[in-house]
Amino acid sequence: MGFFSEFKTFVAKGNVLDLAVGVIIGAAFGKIVTSLTEDIIMPIISLATGDIDFKEWYIPLDGKSYANLEAAKAAKAATVNVGLFLNAVIYFFIIAFCVFLIVRFANRFKAPTVVEVKPDPTPSKEEILLTEIRDALRSRA
């Protein structure tokens, strides 16, 4: 089997195609979550916290003061970007919650797995004893 025919077989498998579709939808979904967080949630949080922009929460490690994060980056100062980390955490929780809702919704359409309970082929001790009693009574008659 040649390299290209093996590659064609690999790509034609359902799992690879499903993964490709998942990655594409995931990228689009990430843009939606980014917009939701940056354009809707963060302005509301910023308003509630006194008009503080989370992206501007940073700690310059050189001890100097800068007007904003962009000025600190332009001065090539090392910074701990607390606000950007907070945004990433909020993105994560929004995505995790949305994935949870999607999986929960999809599980409703799955057919429940039916487990067949097969009876034990060997009779229980009680059944054996009752059979012996029944046979003993029949033999008397």
Secondary structure as GFF3:
##gff-version 3
##sequence-region A 1 141
A	DSSP	alpha_helix	3	12	.	.	.	ID=ss1
A	DSSP	alpha_helix	14	35	.	.	.	ID=ss2
A	DSSP	pi_helix	36	41	.	.	.	ID=ss3
A	DSSP	alpha_helix	42	48	.	.	.	ID=ss4
A	DSSP	three_ten_helix	54	56	.	.	.	ID=ss5
A	DSSP	beta_strand	59	60	.	.	.	ID=ss6
A	DSSP	alpha_helix	69	74	.	.	.	ID=ss7
A	DSSP	beta_strand	79	80	.	.	.	ID=ss8
A	DSSP	alpha_helix	82	107	.	.	.	ID=ss9
A	DSSP	alpha_helix	125	140	.	.	.	ID=ss10
###
